[in-house]
Amino acid sequence: MSNYHYDIVAPQRVGRERVHRYVGDEPLQVGAVVQLEGRYWLIESLESGRAVAKPGRYRLMLRHPEGPEETGAFRRFRPDAPGLGHTFSTLEAGRPVSWEVRDRRLARDDEGEIYLELIAERNFEELEELPDHELEHALARRQDELAESAAATLVRAEQAGLSVELVSLEPGDEPDWEEAERYIDALVIDEINDDLVVLCGVDPERDSPETWITTVKERLRSDLESFRADVEEDHDQIEDWGFQGGSILVSVGTEDDEADPNKGHGWMSRLVDSGVLGAANFRRVRKADIQ
C-alpha cells in the first residue's frame, strides 16, 4: 500500500508554529483527526501535501426524532473519544433511551475555531444491559440527584464554548493522595507525551532535555497540592457534584487554561493526562452509569 506524506503545520502552546512530517497509509482529508507527539489535532485545510491543523476538540449533538437538536459541551480529543458507530444512552422521562453516532462534520464555534461535531440519532435499541450514558446529556435530565449548579455549569460551558473535565469517585472510595504522590515520584520522561510536557511548563526548543522531568514533576506536585486543597476546602475552582452516593469533580475552562498553573481546569487536565488522578482512585468520566 502506498504511503502518503504531508507537512502538517500546528501551533505550539508556547506561541510558535511547528511543522510535523506525517506519513499515513490513507490520504488526509479536511476534518481528519491525527495524533502528533501525544496530542490530537483536526486538519483545518489541506493543499499540495501541506496541511494546517488546530487542536482537536469535539462536541456531541443529539438529533431527536421530532426535530430539535441538543448539544453537549466541548471536549478535548483523547484515545477514548467517541467516533462513528459509537453507542450510548441517556435518560428521558426517567427511562433510558439509546443513541448511535451516525455522522460527523467539521464546524466552527462563535470565535471561528474549528471542532468536530458528532451527530447522534436514536437507534431504539434499548436493551437489558445498555451502553454507558454520556454524562453531559444524562446529567441535564437528572436534576433530582444533582445540584442545580451542575446543570447550570454545563449550560454555561456550552454557551461560552468552554471545555469541561470530569472525574468521579465511587461511593465509599477515598482519594489515595499518597499513592498519587508515589506515582509522580516514579514517573520517567519516556512515559509522558510531548503535549503534557509542554502543558507542564517545558519549552522543548529552549529547555535542556535533562531538566524536563524535573519541571514536569514539580508542576504535577503543585497541581496535586492545589487540587487537593480545593476539593477538601472551599471548591473555589473545582465543583463537586454528589451523584448516587459518590462524587463527580468538574472543571471548566479554555484551551489556554489547560497550561495555566493557577487554574483549576489546568490542574485537572494535567493530572488526568498524566494518570495521577487515576492513581488516586479517580476515574475520568466520559460515560457514567446512571441507569
DAHUBEL-V349175 format. One record per residue. N is the residue number from 0. RES is the residue in three letters. PHI is phi in whole degrees, 0 to 359 (none if undefined). OMEGA is omega in whole degrees, 0 to 359 (* if undefined). BURIAL is + if it has 16 or more other C-alpha atoms within 10 Angstrom, else -. Layout:
n=N res=RES phi=PHI omega=OMEGA burial=BURIAL
n=N res=RES phi=PHI omega=OMEGA burial=BURIAL
This chain:
n=0 res=MET phi=none omega=182 burial=-
n=1 res=SER phi=289 omega=174 burial=-
n=2 res=ASN phi=267 omega=179 burial=-
n=3 res=TYR phi=247 omega=186 burial=-
n=4 res=HIS phi=248 omega=180 burial=+
n=5 res=TYR phi=219 omega=166 burial=+
n=6 res=ASP phi=258 omega=182 burial=+
n=7 res=ILE phi=254 omega=179 burial=+
n=8 res=VAL phi=268 omega=182 burial=+
n=9 res=ALA phi=227 omega=178 burial=+
n=10 res=PRO phi=288 omega=174 burial=-
n=11 res=GLN phi=265 omega=180 burial=-
n=12 res=ARG phi=294 omega=180 burial=+
n=13 res=VAL phi=276 omega=171 burial=-
n=14 res=GLY phi=102 omega=179 burial=-
n=15 res=ARG phi=252 omega=175 burial=-
n=16 res=GLU phi=257 omega=178 burial=-
n=17 res=ARG phi=226 omega=179 burial=-
n=18 res=VAL phi=260 omega=180 burial=+
n=19 res=HIS phi=256 omega=173 burial=-
n=20 res=ARG phi=275 omega=185 burial=-
n=21 res=TYR phi=238 omega=178 burial=+
n=22 res=VAL phi=234 omega=180 burial=-
n=23 res=GLY phi=221 omega=179 burial=-
n=24 res=ASP phi=280 omega=180 burial=-
n=25 res=GLU phi=238 omega=178 burial=-
n=26 res=PRO phi=294 omega=177 burial=-
n=27 res=LEU phi=287 omega=175 burial=+
n=28 res=GLN phi=226 omega=174 burial=-
n=29 res=VAL phi=301 omega=183 burial=+
n=30 res=GLY phi=96 omega=179 burial=+
n=31 res=ALA phi=290 omega=177 burial=+
n=32 res=VAL phi=255 omega=179 burial=+
n=33 res=VAL phi=234 omega=178 burial=+
n=34 res=GLN phi=252 omega=180 burial=-
n=35 res=LEU phi=232 omega=177 burial=+
n=36 res=GLU phi=52 omega=173 burial=-
n=37 res=GLY phi=85 omega=181 burial=-
n=38 res=ARG phi=234 omega=181 burial=+
n=39 res=TYR phi=264 omega=184 burial=+
n=40 res=TRP phi=229 omega=175 burial=+
n=41 res=LEU phi=253 omega=177 burial=+
n=42 res=ILE phi=282 omega=183 burial=+
n=43 res=GLU phi=269 omega=180 burial=+
n=44 res=SER phi=211 omega=186 burial=-
n=45 res=LEU phi=209 omega=179 burial=+
n=46 res=GLU phi=203 omega=174 burial=-
n=47 res=SER phi=53 omega=176 burial=-
n=48 res=GLY phi=78 omega=178 burial=-
n=49 res=ARG phi=239 omega=183 burial=+
n=50 res=ALA phi=239 omega=173 burial=+
n=51 res=VAL phi=249 omega=183 burial=+
n=52 res=ALA phi=240 omega=176 burial=+
n=53 res=LYS phi=233 omega=181 burial=+
n=54 res=PRO phi=308 omega=184 burial=+
n=55 res=GLY phi=284 omega=174 burial=+
n=56 res=ARG phi=230 omega=176 burial=+
n=57 res=TYR phi=219 omega=176 burial=+
n=58 res=ARG phi=213 omega=177 burial=+
n=59 res=LEU phi=276 omega=172 burial=+
n=60 res=MET phi=238 omega=175 burial=+
n=61 res=LEU phi=265 omega=178 burial=+
n=62 res=ARG phi=257 omega=183 burial=+
n=63 res=HIS phi=287 omega=182 burial=-
n=64 res=PRO phi=303 omega=183 burial=-
n=65 res=GLU phi=277 omega=173 burial=-
n=66 res=GLY phi=124 omega=185 burial=-
n=67 res=PRO phi=293 omega=179 burial=-
n=68 res=GLU phi=243 omega=183 burial=-
n=69 res=GLU phi=231 omega=183 burial=-
n=70 res=THR phi=252 omega=176 burial=+
n=71 res=GLY phi=261 omega=180 burial=+
n=72 res=ALA phi=274 omega=177 burial=+
n=73 res=PHE phi=290 omega=176 burial=+
n=74 res=ARG phi=230 omega=177 burial=+
n=75 res=ARG phi=276 omega=179 burial=+
n=76 res=PHE phi=297 omega=172 burial=+
n=77 res=ARG phi=223 omega=182 burial=-
n=78 res=PRO phi=303 omega=183 burial=-
n=79 res=ASP phi=265 omega=180 burial=-
n=80 res=ALA phi=296 omega=180 burial=-
n=81 res=PRO phi=289 omega=177 burial=+
n=82 res=GLY phi=223 omega=178 burial=-
n=83 res=LEU phi=301 omega=181 burial=-
n=84 res=GLY phi=90 omega=179 burial=-
n=85 res=HIS phi=295 omega=179 burial=-
n=86 res=THR phi=247 omega=178 burial=+
n=87 res=PHE phi=201 omega=179 burial=+
n=88 res=SER phi=221 omega=176 burial=+
n=89 res=THR phi=230 omega=177 burial=+
n=90 res=LEU phi=249 omega=173 burial=+
n=91 res=GLU phi=226 omega=182 burial=-
n=92 res=ALA phi=54 omega=178 burial=-
n=93 res=GLY phi=80 omega=182 burial=-
n=94 res=ARG phi=244 omega=178 burial=-
n=95 res=PRO phi=287 omega=174 burial=+
n=96 res=VAL phi=230 omega=188 burial=+
n=97 res=SER phi=254 omega=183 burial=+
n=98 res=TRP phi=228 omega=174 burial=+
n=99 res=GLU phi=218 omega=177 burial=+
n=100 res=VAL phi=287 omega=186 burial=+
n=101 res=ARG phi=254 omega=185 burial=+
n=102 res=ASP phi=208 omega=176 burial=-
n=103 res=ARG phi=216 omega=180 burial=+
n=104 res=ARG phi=208 omega=177 burial=-
n=105 res=LEU phi=280 omega=182 burial=+
n=106 res=ALA phi=223 omega=179 burial=-
n=107 res=ARG phi=231 omega=178 burial=-
n=108 res=ASP phi=277 omega=184 burial=-
n=109 res=ASP phi=295 omega=179 burial=-
n=110 res=GLU phi=268 omega=180 burial=-
n=111 res=GLY phi=86 omega=180 burial=-
n=112 res=GLU phi=275 omega=185 burial=-
n=113 res=ILE phi=279 omega=171 burial=+
n=114 res=TYR phi=205 omega=179 burial=+
n=115 res=LEU phi=259 omega=179 burial=+
n=116 res=GLU phi=264 omega=179 burial=+
n=117 res=LEU phi=259 omega=187 burial=+
n=118 res=ILE phi=259 omega=181 burial=+
n=119 res=ALA phi=251 omega=178 burial=+
n=120 res=GLU phi=234 omega=179 burial=+
n=121 res=ARG phi=298 omega=173 burial=+
n=122 res=ASN phi=248 omega=172 burial=-
n=123 res=PHE phi=55 omega=179 burial=-
n=124 res=GLU phi=247 omega=178 burial=-
n=125 res=GLU phi=292 omega=183 burial=-
n=126 res=LEU phi=253 omega=180 burial=-
n=127 res=GLU phi=297 omega=175 burial=-
n=128 res=GLU phi=248 omega=187 burial=-
n=129 res=LEU phi=270 omega=171 burial=+
n=130 res=PRO phi=298 omega=177 burial=+
n=131 res=ASP phi=299 omega=182 burial=+
n=132 res=HIS phi=266 omega=174 burial=+
n=133 res=GLU phi=289 omega=189 burial=+
n=134 res=LEU phi=300 omega=188 burial=+
n=135 res=GLU phi=295 omega=178 burial=+
n=136 res=HIS phi=270 omega=182 burial=+
n=137 res=ALA phi=292 omega=183 burial=+
n=138 res=LEU phi=298 omega=182 burial=+
n=139 res=ALA phi=296 omega=181 burial=+
n=140 res=ARG phi=256 omega=183 burial=+
n=141 res=ARG phi=239 omega=182 burial=+
n=142 res=GLN phi=292 omega=176 burial=-
n=143 res=ASP phi=288 omega=181 burial=-
n=144 res=GLU phi=253 omega=182 burial=-
n=145 res=LEU phi=243 omega=177 burial=+
n=146 res=ALA phi=297 omega=179 burial=-
n=147 res=GLU phi=301 omega=181 burial=-
n=148 res=SER phi=295 omega=181 burial=-
n=149 res=ALA phi=295 omega=179 burial=+
n=150 res=ALA phi=297 omega=180 burial=+
n=151 res=ALA phi=296 omega=179 burial=-
n=152 res=THR phi=296 omega=181 burial=+
n=153 res=LEU phi=295 omega=178 burial=+
n=154 res=VAL phi=297 omega=180 burial=+
n=155 res=ARG phi=299 omega=180 burial=-
n=156 res=ALA phi=296 omega=181 burial=+
n=157 res=GLU phi=296 omega=183 burial=+
n=158 res=GLN phi=292 omega=183 burial=-
n=159 res=ALA phi=268 omega=181 burial=+
n=160 res=GLY phi=70 omega=181 burial=+
n=161 res=LEU phi=269 omega=176 burial=+
n=162 res=SER phi=263 omega=177 burial=+
n=163 res=VAL phi=238 omega=174 burial=+
n=164 res=GLU phi=232 omega=183 burial=+
n=165 res=LEU phi=225 omega=172 burial=+
n=166 res=VAL phi=226 omega=182 burial=+
n=167 res=SER phi=237 omega=174 burial=+
n=168 res=LEU phi=235 omega=185 burial=+
n=169 res=GLU phi=292 omega=178 burial=+
n=170 res=PRO phi=306 omega=178 burial=-
n=171 res=GLY phi=88 omega=180 burial=-
n=172 res=ASP phi=275 omega=174 burial=-
n=173 res=GLU phi=239 omega=177 burial=-
n=174 res=PRO phi=298 omega=178 burial=+
n=175 res=ASP phi=260 omega=184 burial=-
n=176 res=TRP phi=295 omega=181 burial=+
n=177 res=GLU phi=295 omega=178 burial=-
n=178 res=GLU phi=294 omega=177 burial=+
n=179 res=ALA phi=297 omega=178 burial=+
n=180 res=GLU phi=294 omega=178 burial=+
n=181 res=ARG phi=296 omega=179 burial=-
n=182 res=TYR phi=298 omega=179 burial=+
n=183 res=ILE phi=297 omega=181 burial=+
n=184 res=ASP phi=302 omega=185 burial=-
n=185 res=ALA phi=272 omega=182 burial=-
n=186 res=LEU phi=296 omega=172 burial=+
n=187 res=VAL phi=236 omega=189 burial=-
n=188 res=ILE phi=297 omega=181 burial=+
n=189 res=ASP phi=293 omega=180 burial=-
n=190 res=GLU phi=271 omega=188 burial=-
n=191 res=ILE phi=248 omega=182 burial=+
n=192 res=ASN phi=289 omega=187 burial=-
n=193 res=ASP phi=298 omega=181 burial=+
n=194 res=ASP phi=294 omega=179 burial=+
n=195 res=LEU phi=293 omega=177 burial=+
n=196 res=VAL phi=304 omega=180 burial=+
n=197 res=VAL phi=291 omega=177 burial=+
n=198 res=LEU phi=302 omega=182 burial=+
n=199 res=CYS phi=274 omega=173 burial=+
n=200 res=GLY phi=105 omega=180 burial=+
n=201 res=VAL phi=274 omega=171 burial=+
n=202 res=ASP phi=254 omega=187 burial=+
n=203 res=PRO phi=301 omega=182 burial=-
n=204 res=GLU phi=274 omega=183 burial=-
n=205 res=ARG phi=239 omega=183 burial=-
n=206 res=ASP phi=274 omega=178 burial=-
n=207 res=SER phi=293 omega=180 burial=-
n=208 res=PRO phi=305 omega=180 burial=-
n=209 res=GLU phi=294 omega=182 burial=-
n=210 res=THR phi=264 omega=188 burial=-
n=211 res=TRP phi=300 omega=185 burial=+
n=212 res=ILE phi=296 omega=178 burial=+
n=213 res=THR phi=295 omega=178 burial=+
n=214 res=THR phi=298 omega=181 burial=+
n=215 res=VAL phi=297 omega=182 burial=+
n=216 res=LYS phi=295 omega=179 burial=+
n=217 res=GLU phi=297 omega=180 burial=+
n=218 res=ARG phi=293 omega=181 burial=+
n=219 res=LEU phi=293 omega=176 burial=+
n=220 res=ARG phi=296 omega=178 burial=+
n=221 res=SER phi=295 omega=177 burial=-
n=222 res=ASP phi=301 omega=183 burial=+
n=223 res=LEU phi=296 omega=179 burial=+
n=224 res=GLU phi=298 omega=180 burial=-
n=225 res=SER phi=292 omega=179 burial=+
n=226 res=PHE phi=299 omega=182 burial=+
n=227 res=ARG phi=298 omega=180 burial=-
n=228 res=ALA phi=299 omega=182 burial=-
n=229 res=ASP phi=291 omega=184 burial=+
n=230 res=VAL phi=283 omega=179 burial=-
n=231 res=GLU phi=267 omega=184 burial=-
n=232 res=GLU phi=239 omega=193 burial=-
n=233 res=ASP phi=259 omega=182 burial=-
n=234 res=HIS phi=50 omega=181 burial=+
n=235 res=ASP phi=291 omega=182 burial=-
n=236 res=GLN phi=238 omega=180 burial=+
n=237 res=ILE phi=247 omega=179 burial=+
n=238 res=GLU phi=280 omega=179 burial=+
n=239 res=ASP phi=237 omega=179 burial=+
n=240 res=TRP phi=254 omega=172 burial=+
n=241 res=GLY phi=292 omega=184 burial=+
n=242 res=PHE phi=210 omega=177 burial=+
n=243 res=GLN phi=50 omega=176 burial=-
n=244 res=GLY phi=85 omega=178 burial=-
n=245 res=GLY phi=247 omega=181 burial=-
n=246 res=SER phi=227 omega=170 burial=+
n=247 res=ILE phi=238 omega=180 burial=+
n=248 res=LEU phi=260 omega=191 burial=+
n=249 res=VAL phi=227 omega=170 burial=+
n=250 res=SER phi=232 omega=180 burial=+
n=251 res=VAL phi=228 omega=179 burial=+
n=252 res=GLY phi=186 omega=179 burial=+
n=253 res=THR phi=266 omega=176 burial=+
n=254 res=GLU phi=297 omega=179 burial=+
n=255 res=ASP phi=297 omega=180 burial=-
n=256 res=ASP phi=297 omega=182 burial=+
n=257 res=GLU phi=297 omega=179 burial=+
n=258 res=ALA phi=257 omega=185 burial=+
n=259 res=ASP phi=275 omega=180 burial=+
n=260 res=PRO phi=289 omega=184 burial=+
n=261 res=ASN phi=251 omega=181 burial=-
n=262 res=LYS phi=250 omega=179 burial=+
n=263 res=GLY phi=300 omega=178 burial=+
n=264 res=HIS phi=295 omega=175 burial=+
n=265 res=GLY phi=293 omega=178 burial=+
n=266 res=TRP phi=304 omega=184 burial=+
n=267 res=MET phi=294 omega=181 burial=+
n=268 res=SER phi=300 omega=181 burial=+
n=269 res=ARG phi=289 omega=181 burial=+
n=270 res=LEU phi=291 omega=176 burial=+
n=271 res=VAL phi=289 omega=183 burial=+
n=272 res=ASP phi=299 omega=182 burial=+
n=273 res=SER phi=279 omega=183 burial=+
n=274 res=GLY phi=91 omega=183 burial=+
n=275 res=VAL phi=296 omega=180 burial=+
n=276 res=LEU phi=291 omega=174 burial=+
n=277 res=GLY phi=298 omega=178 burial=+
n=278 res=ALA phi=294 omega=181 burial=+
n=279 res=ALA phi=270 omega=177 burial=+
n=280 res=ASN phi=87 omega=177 burial=+
n=281 res=PHE phi=272 omega=179 burial=+
n=282 res=ARG phi=237 omega=177 burial=+
n=283 res=ARG phi=294 omega=184 burial=+
n=284 res=VAL phi=255 omega=161 burial=+
n=285 res=ARG phi=247 omega=176 burial=+
n=286 res=LYS phi=233 omega=178 burial=+
n=287 res=ALA phi=221 omega=177 burial=+
n=288 res=ASP phi=286 omega=178 burial=-
n=289 res=ILE phi=230 omega=181 burial=+
n=290 res=GLN phi=289 omega=* burial=-
